[in-house]
Amino acid sequence: IQRTLADHRAAAGFAPQVRIGLHIAEATRRGRDYSGKGIHEAARIAALGNGGEILASQLSLDGVSGGFTTSQPRTVSLKGISEPVEIVAVDWR
């Protein structure tokens, strides 16, 4: 997503700055919507990012090999979530 937006920005002169938050957890599906604690955690992780950034919980990347690099993990407190979460920034550039 970030690469496509960056390409469009270079070609057309504008594309919105989007922040992305990734987290793996169980979710409940109701029709076309999802709900649950994991959805809230992903949204809170995304809210910590800046435009053009991808933040992910360390849990979501454990055991994943994808040829990308990440920042060092940092522990954050998420609003409404009792346990701290380790997050990393994904270097997509």
N, C-alpha and C positions, 0 to 999 in steps of 0.2 A: 504494500500500500504506500509506504513512504517513498519508495523508489519511483513508483508510477507518478505520484504527486510531484516529486522533484523533477522528473522528466517533463511533465506538463508545465511546470513552473518555468523551466528553461526554454521550452518551445513557445509557450503562449504568453509568458510574462506574469502569470498569476495562477496560483492554486492555493487553497486554504492550508493553513498550518494545522495539522491534526496530531493529537497525542493519542498514543495507544497503550493500553494496559492489558497484560496477559496474566492469567492465573488459571490453574487447573483445579477443579473441584466438581463435586456433584451438583447438578442443578435440576430443578423441576420444570418440565415443559408443560405449558398450558396453551394449546393452540399454537400460535406463532410466537409466543412470549416464553421467556425463561425467567425463573426466579430462584432465590435461595441465597444463602450466606456467601457462596463463592462468586455469585454475580455481583454482590455488593463489594466484595473484596477487589474484584477486577476493576470495578468502577472507581473505587477509592485509590487503587494503584495508578490508574490512568490520570486521575485528578492531580497526582503529585508531579506528573510530567509537564514538560513545556511543549509547545508546538514543534512538530518534527521529531519528537522523541518517542522511543518505545521503551517502556518499563515493564519488567516481568518479575513475578515472584520467583525466588530461587527454586521453590518447590516445582514450579511449572517447567523448569529447564533441567532439573535433575535427570541424568541419564539420556539427555538429548544431545546428539552430535549433529550439527548442521553446518559446520564450517563458518560459524560466526563467532565474534568475540563479544565479551561483556565486560562491564566495569566490575570492580570489586563489590561484593555484596555489602549492603548497609541495612541495618535494622530500623524499621519505621513503625510507628503506631498509626493505625488506621481508625478513623472516626467510627464508632459503633462496633468495633471488633476488639474483643478483650485481649487476644494474644498478639504480640508484635510479629511482624512479617519481615523476612529478608527479601530485599528487592535488588535487581541489577538493571542497568541501562544496557540495551542491546545496540551494538554498533552495526548499523545497517548500511553505512556509507561505504 
